[in-house]
Amino acid sequence: MGLEDDLPPGEQLVACFRPFLEHLAASAKSKKTIQEHVDNMWALGGEFISELNYDPTLRNQPIDRLLLRLIRHGGPPLRHADEDQQASFDSTCRRFRQFLRESAR
């Protein structure tokens, strides 16, 4: 568990992530692939909350705008990942960004 201040943005992130995860669950992708995306989304949430803790001024900005900025070119660099993990994470973040764009139409 993080800080008490992390709960509201964390809940907003879950609300942003849920439609994407439901879309994946309804897809024809394998359970292993879906689980990999779920794990990557969990990592994205952790990185997002870490960013808020490194720069508390970000807490005053809309969560959706910050999230889009964070995944602008794939995902943010993971702190403890090898190249393959980072590539998988970036792929999930690009898919998520594309999903958000298509959902906004």
C-alpha positions, 0 to 999 in steps of 0.5 A: 500500500502506498500513501493515503494521498495515492488512493484518489488518483489510484482510483481514477487510474483504475477507472481509466484502465478498466475499459481497456482491460475489459476489452482485452478480456473480451478479445481472442488473445491468449490468457498468457497475453492478456495476463502480460498486459494486465501486469504491464498496466499494474506497472504503469499504475505504479509508475504513475503514482511514483511520478506523483510522489516525485513531483507533487505539483502533478497532483493538481493536474487532470489524471487523464491528461497526465496519463496520456503524457506519460504514455506519449511514446510508449511507457515510461522507463521502468526502474527494474526491467530488462530490455524485453520487459521494457519492450513488452511494457512499451507495447502495452502502453502503445496499445492502451494509448491507441485504445484511448484515442479510439474510445474518444471518437 
